[in-house]
Structure formats: structure tokens, C-alpha cells
Amino acid sequence: MYTAVIADDEVWIRKWLEQVLSNDDKEIRVAASLDDGLKVKEFLEKEGYITDINEKRRHHEIYFNDPRKTAPEKLKTIIRHPVRKV
């Protein structure tokens, strides 16, 4: 099972991602839905996790729009960060 923490300043995007990620297979659990990246950091620390980015483990970007066809201010991206228990 995977666990997701959602962060976006737009409520509708958070709600939409919660619905998409909370599928019937229960392969992904949404642990938190927050409106600020700093709150994600605080949440992870409270839960006993730290970001685990290094030479072998990097973040991944998932694009919802085609940057060739979408205005920069309307681009939406998910960034997936690896984390590990402290």
C-alpha cells in the first residue's frame, strides 16, 4: 500500500486528487490533504518521516497539461517525493 499527502492551495484540486487517489482497490491511502507545502513538512516530521532525496532517489514530476499547449500560469504538476522513517 502507498500513502499520499496532498498539498495544493486550491481546494478543488485537493478534493479531486483525494477522489482520484482513494480508489476502490485501496492501494493508496490519503494521509493528509493540506493547503501549504510547509504544512507537509510539519506533517511528515510529526509522523516521523523525512524527505529521502539523494543521488539514487529523486523526486518525480507528473504533468497534467501539455506545456506546449498550456499557458504557464495554468500548468498543473504533481511532484512525488520519496520519504523514509527517521
Residue pairs with C-beta under 8 A, 6 or more apart in sequence:
1 26
1 27
1 28
1 29
2 27
2 28
2 29
3 28
3 29
3 30
3 31
4 17
4 21
4 28
4 29
4 30
4 31
5 30
5 31
5 32
5 33
5 34
5 40
5 43
5 44
6 14
6 17
6 18
6 21
6 30
6 32
6 33
6 34
7 14
7 33
7 34
7 35
7 36
7 37
7 39
7 40
8 14
8 17
8 35
9 35
9 36
11 35
13 76
14 33
14 34
14 35
15 33
17 30
17 33
17 78
18 30
18 33
21 28
21 30
22 28
22 29
22 30
31 43
31 47
32 40
32 43
34 40
34 43
44 50
44 51
44 83
48 85
48 86
49 83
49 84
49 85
49 86
50 83
50 84
50 86
51 81
51 82
51 83
52 81
52 82
52 83
52 84
53 59
53 81
53 82
57 82
58 82
59 79
59 80
59 81
59 82
60 79
60 80
61 77
61 78
61 79
61 80
62 77
62 78
62 79
62 80
63 75
63 76
63 77
64 75
64 76
64 77
64 78
65 74
65 75
65 76
67 75
